[in-house]
Amino acid sequence: MMSKVFESVKQGLTEAIEFSKGKTDKAIAHEFTPIDVKEIRNKVNMSQLE
């Protein structure tokens, strides 16, 4: 079990290093858009305190 976790972390770190060097061919970039928290609160009838 531990070796699988180690290999996964190692792979992620290796990919991060390659990405930081500009090698983005294997990279998957996720773009996040801001959420409108006030609108969500209004839809569920909740205040900031709730």
DSSP file (Angstrom, degrees, kcal/mol; ACC not computed):
  #  RESIDUE AA STRUCTURE BP1 BP2  ACC     N-H-->O    O-->H-N    N-H-->O    O-->H-N    TCO  KAPPA ALPHA  PHI   PSI    X-CA   Y-CA   Z-CA
    1    1 A M     >        0   0    0      0, 0.0     4,-1.8     0, 0.0     3,-0.4   0.000 360.0 360.0 360.0 -49.1    0.0    0.0    0.0
    2    2 A M  H  >  +     0   0    0      1,-0.2     4,-2.8     2,-0.2     5,-0.2   0.863 360.0  55.9 -62.9 -35.8    2.7    2.5    1.0
    3    3 A S  H  > S+     0   0    0      1,-0.2     4,-2.5     2,-0.2    -1,-0.2   0.860 105.6  52.0 -67.1 -33.0    4.7    1.9   -2.1
    4    4 A K  H  > S+     0   0    0     -3,-0.4     4,-2.1     2,-0.2    -1,-0.2   0.911 111.5  46.7 -66.5 -41.5    1.7    2.8   -4.3
    5    5 A V  H  X S+     0   0    0     -4,-1.8     4,-2.5     2,-0.2     5,-0.2   0.936 113.0  49.4 -64.5 -46.3    1.2    6.0   -2.4
    6    6 A F  H  X S+     0   0    0     -4,-2.8     4,-2.9     1,-0.2    -2,-0.2   0.925 111.0  49.2 -59.2 -46.2    4.9    6.8   -2.7
    7    7 A E  H  X S+     0   0    0     -4,-2.5     4,-2.5     1,-0.2    -1,-0.2   0.880 111.3  50.2 -62.6 -38.3    4.9    6.1   -6.4
    8    8 A S  H  X S+     0   0    0     -4,-2.1     4,-2.2     2,-0.2    -1,-0.2   0.923 113.4  44.5 -65.9 -44.7    1.9    8.3   -6.9
    9    9 A V  H  X S+     0   0    0     -4,-2.5     4,-2.5     2,-0.2    -2,-0.2   0.916 113.5  51.4 -65.2 -43.0    3.5   11.2   -4.9
   10   10 A K  H  X S+     0   0    0     -4,-2.9     4,-2.5    -5,-0.2    -2,-0.2   0.919 110.2  48.9 -60.1 -45.0    6.8   10.7   -6.7
   11   11 A Q  H  X S+     0   0    0     -4,-2.5     4,-2.6     1,-0.2    -1,-0.2   0.920 111.1  50.2 -62.2 -43.8    5.1   10.8  -10.1
   12   12 A G  H  X S+     0   0    0     -4,-2.2     4,-2.1     1,-0.2    -2,-0.2   0.902 111.9  47.3 -61.7 -41.6    3.2   14.0   -9.2
   13   13 A L  H  X S+     0   0    0     -4,-2.5     4,-2.3     2,-0.2    -1,-0.2   0.900 111.2  51.1 -67.6 -40.1    6.3   15.7   -8.0
   14   14 A T  H  X S+     0   0    0     -4,-2.5     4,-2.3     1,-0.2    -2,-0.2   0.925 111.4  47.9 -61.8 -44.3    8.2   14.7  -11.2
   15   15 A E  H  X S+     0   0    0     -4,-2.6     4,-2.5     1,-0.2    -1,-0.2   0.885 110.2  52.4 -63.5 -38.8    5.4   16.1  -13.3
   16   16 A A  H  X S+     0   0    0     -4,-2.1     4,-2.3     2,-0.2    -2,-0.2   0.902 109.7  48.9 -64.6 -40.7    5.3   19.3  -11.3
   17   17 A I  H  X S+     0   0    0     -4,-2.3     4,-1.1     2,-0.2    -2,-0.2   0.928 111.9  48.4 -64.4 -44.9    9.1   19.7  -11.9
   18   18 A E  H  <>S+     0   0    0     -4,-2.3     5,-2.3     1,-0.2     3,-0.5   0.907 111.2  51.0 -61.5 -41.8    8.7   19.1  -15.6
   19   19 A F  H ><5S+     0   0    0     -4,-2.5     3,-1.8     1,-0.2    -1,-0.2   0.903 106.2  54.2 -62.2 -41.7    5.9   21.6  -15.8
   20   20 A S  H 3<5S+     0   0    0     -4,-2.3    -1,-0.2     1,-0.3    -2,-0.2   0.745 104.2  56.5 -66.7 -21.5    7.9   24.2  -14.0
   21   21 A K  T 3<5S-     0   0    0     -4,-1.1    -1,-0.3    -3,-0.5    -2,-0.2   0.400 126.7-101.2 -87.8   2.0   10.6   23.8  -16.6
   22   22 A G  T < 5S+     0   0    0     -3,-1.8     2,-1.5     1,-0.2    -3,-0.2   0.490  81.5 133.3  94.1   3.7    8.1   24.5  -19.3
   23   23 A K      < +     0   0    0     -5,-2.3     3,-0.3    -6,-0.2    -1,-0.2  -0.674  18.1 153.1 -89.3  87.4    7.4   21.0  -20.4
   24   24 A T    >   +     0   0    0     -2,-1.5     3,-0.9     1,-0.2    -1,-0.2   0.280  33.7 105.5-102.3   9.7    3.6   21.2  -20.5
   25   25 A D  T 3  S+     0   0    0      1,-0.3    -1,-0.2    -3,-0.1    -2,-0.0   0.809  90.7  36.4 -64.2 -28.7    2.9   18.5  -23.1
   26   26 A K  T 3  S+     0   0    0     -3,-0.3    -1,-0.3   -11,-0.1     2,-0.1   0.456  96.2 113.1 -98.1  -2.6    1.6   16.1  -20.5
   27   27 A A    <   -     0   0    0     -3,-0.9     2,-0.6   -12,-0.0    -3,-0.1  -0.418  53.1-154.1 -77.5 143.4    0.0   18.7  -18.3
   28   28 A I        -     0   0    0     -2,-0.1     2,-0.5     2,-0.0    -2,-0.0  -0.968  14.8-157.5-113.6 114.4   -3.7   19.0  -17.7
   29   29 A A        -     0   0    0     -2,-0.6     2,-0.5     2,-0.0    -2,-0.0  -0.808   2.3-159.4 -97.3 128.6   -4.6   22.5  -16.8
   30   30 A H        -     0   0    0     -2,-0.5     2,-0.5     2,-0.0    -2,-0.0  -0.909   4.0-155.6-106.4 130.2   -7.9   23.1  -15.0
   31   31 A E        -     0   0    0     -2,-0.5     2,-0.4     2,-0.0    -2,-0.0  -0.909   7.3-160.1-107.8 131.6   -9.4   26.6  -15.1
   32   32 A F        -     0   0    0     -2,-0.5     3,-0.0     3,-0.0    -2,-0.0  -0.895   4.2-149.9-111.8 138.2  -11.7   27.6  -12.3
   33   33 A T        -     0   0    0     -2,-0.4     2,-0.0     1,-0.1    -2,-0.0  -0.809  30.6-101.4-103.2 147.6  -14.3   30.4  -12.5
   34   34 A P        -     0   0    0      0, 0.0     2,-0.3     0, 0.0    -1,-0.1  -0.345  35.1-133.8 -65.7 146.9  -15.2   32.4   -9.4
   35   35 A I        -     0   0    0     -3,-0.0     2,-1.2    -2,-0.0     3,-0.2  -0.759  11.2-124.9-101.4 150.9  -18.5   31.5   -7.8
   36   36 A D     >  +     0   0    0     -2,-0.3     4,-1.9     1,-0.2     5,-0.2  -0.757  29.0 179.7 -95.1  91.2  -21.1   34.0   -6.7
   37   37 A V  H  > S+     0   0    0     -2,-1.2     4,-2.7     1,-0.2     5,-0.2   0.868  78.8  56.1 -62.5 -39.0  -21.6   33.1   -3.1
   38   38 A K  H  > S+     0   0    0      1,-0.2     4,-2.3     2,-0.2    -1,-0.2   0.914 107.4  49.0 -61.2 -42.5  -24.1   35.8   -2.5
   39   39 A E  H  > S+     0   0    0      2,-0.2     4,-2.1     1,-0.2    -1,-0.2   0.901 111.0  50.0 -64.4 -40.6  -26.3   34.4   -5.3
   40   40 A I  H  X S+     0   0    0     -4,-1.9     4,-1.7     2,-0.2    -2,-0.2   0.924 109.8  50.8 -63.7 -43.9  -26.1   30.9   -3.9
   41   41 A R  H  <>S+     0   0    0     -4,-2.7     5,-2.5     1,-0.2     4,-0.3   0.909 109.6  51.1 -60.5 -41.3  -27.0   32.1   -0.4
   42   42 A N  H ><5S+     0   0    0     -4,-2.3     3,-0.9     1,-0.2    -1,-0.2   0.900 107.5  52.7 -62.8 -40.1  -30.0   33.9   -1.9
   43   43 A K  H 3<5S+     0   0    0     -4,-2.1    -1,-0.2     1,-0.2    -2,-0.2   0.838 116.4  38.8 -65.7 -32.7  -31.2   30.7   -3.7
   44   44 A V  T 3<5S-     0   0    0     -4,-1.7    -1,-0.2    -5,-0.1    -2,-0.2   0.291 111.2-120.1-101.4  10.1  -31.0   28.7   -0.5
   45   45 A N  T < 5 +     0   0    0     -3,-0.9     2,-0.4    -4,-0.3    -3,-0.2   0.914  64.7 138.5  53.4  50.9  -32.4   31.5    1.7
   46   46 A M      < -     0   0    0     -5,-2.5    -1,-0.2    -6,-0.1     2,-0.1  -0.941  44.3-138.8-125.2 148.1  -29.4   31.7    4.0
   47   47 A S        -     0   0    0     -2,-0.4     3,-0.1     1,-0.1     0, 0.0  -0.421  35.2-100.1 -92.1 174.3  -27.6   34.6    5.4
   48   48 A Q  S    S+     0   0    0      1,-0.2    -1,-0.1     2,-0.2    -2,-0.0   0.883 123.5  54.0 -60.9 -37.9  -23.8   35.0    5.7
   49   49 A L              0   0    0      1,-0.3    -1,-0.2     0, 0.0    -3,-0.0   0.842 360.0 360.0 -67.5 -32.7  -24.0   34.0    9.4
   50   50 A E              0   0    0     -3,-0.1    -1,-0.3     0, 0.0    -2,-0.2   0.507 360.0 360.0 -73.1 360.0  -25.9   30.8    8.6
